């Protein structure tokens, strides 16, 4: 069995990220699940990885370039995994230890002039009480559980690209 070319792997990764975002919008707009700040942060990471994979597909770099893209994938996946892990931790807390819920992210975006950017960014990476709510479960895993699986898989793909002898 031959290992797929780096270009094909990057294209498949781009398509996977596109699917993940379509599914996220389906859950939000069709199923009515309101994304919390950590969910939005994870979406930003998925979009970043998708754009990076698309650029790598178009660029079709040589061996050194493929390693650089692999390293960037590992870094982005690690950030996404950290955000997913934070949300899973919030979801595991007893009800009396969950942080206070803040205003919804859509409210904050609509009223950005009243919220300092530093406060918005802090909320997006640390989460609020809203992030502790489990809104959807599939095969025993909540949304951040599945995104953690995805980010670990992307990180492994990035490591594979880093260690690969040919491209």
N, C-alpha and C positions, 0 to 999 in steps of 0.2 A: 504494500500500500504506500503510495506516495503522499507526502505531506503537501497540502494545498499551498500555493504561492502566497506570499505576503499580501499582494494586491487583492487576491480573492478573499483572504481572511479579513482584511480591512473593509472590503465591500460588504461582506456578511455582517460585520460588526456595525457598520453604518445602518444596514437594513434592520438589524436587531434593535438598535437605539430608536430608529423611526417607529418600529412596532411598539416599543415600550411607551413612547410619547403618545401614539395614537390610543393605546390602551389607557393611559393616564387621563387623556381627555375624554375618553368614553366613560370612565368611572366618575369623572367630574361632571360632565355635561349631560350624560344620559342617565347614569345611576344616581346623580345628585350628591356625590361625596365631595365635601368641601376640603380642599387641601390645606394642611397646616403649614406653618413656616418651614419646618424641617422637610416636609414633602416637597415644597417648592425648591428648597436648596438641593434636594436630591435630583429633582427634574433638571435644574441648571447643570448639574454634573453630567447627567445622561446626555443632555443636549451638547455639552462641551465635548464629551467623548465621541458622540456621533459626528460632530463637525470635524474633529481631529481625524476620525477614521475616513471621512469623505475626502479630506485634504490629502491624507496618506494614499488613498486609492487613486486620486487624480495625479498626485505627484509621482507615484510608483518609484520610490527611492531605491538606491542601491543598498548594499549591506550596512553601511554606517548610518544612513538615513533611516533604515528600518529599525535599527537599534535605538535611535533617538525617538522615533515614534513609539517604540515599545516602552521606553523609559517614561515618556509622557503619559502613556496609558496606565502604567503602574501608579504614577503619582495621582492622576485623576481618580483612578479606581480606589486608591487608599483614602482619598478625601471623601468619596461617596460612601465607602464602607464605614468610615468614622461617623458620618452623619446618620447612616442607617442604624448603626450600633447605638448611638445616642438616643434615637427614637425608640428602639427596642427596650433600652434601659428605662426610659420614661414610661413605656407601656407596662413594664414589669413592676412598677412601684405600687405599694398599697395606696388606696384612695386618699388617705390622710397625708401622704407625703408628696403627692403630685403638685407641682408648682401651680401658681394661680394662672388662670386663663387670661389672656390678653385680648385686645380687640382683634377681630378677624383680619387676615392679611388683605382681603379685598377692601376692607374699610381703611386700612393703613395706606394702601396704594391710592385710593381715592382722595385721601386727606394727607398726602405726603408733606405738605407745608407745615403741619402741626407735629410731625414726628422727626426727630433728628436722625440723619442717615446712620449714625453709629448705633443708635438704639434699634433701628430696623435690621441692620446687619447682625447685631448681637442676637436678636430674637430669631433670625433665620438660621443661625448655626447652633444655638443652644436650645431652641424650642420653647414652647409654652405648655400650659396644661392641656391645650387643644391637641397637642402632639401625642398625648398619652392615650387618647381615645382610639380603640381598635374599631375601625369602620368596616373592614372587609377581611375575610379569612378564606384561604384556599389551601387545601391539604394541610391544615393545621398551622400555616404561616400567615402572618399579617402582611400588609403591603411592605413595611420596612424590612421584614424578614426575607421576602422575595427579592427586594432590591439589594439586600446584603449578599444574597446568593449570586445575583447578577454582577455586582461589583467585584466579588471574589473571583468569579469566572473571568471577568475582563482583566483583572490584575494578573491572573495566571496566563492569559493570552499575551499580555504585555511582557511578562517574564519569558514566555516561550519565544517571543520575537527578539528579546534581548540575548538569549542564549543560542538561538538558531545559528547553525553554521552557514547555511545558504539562504537565499531569499527567493 
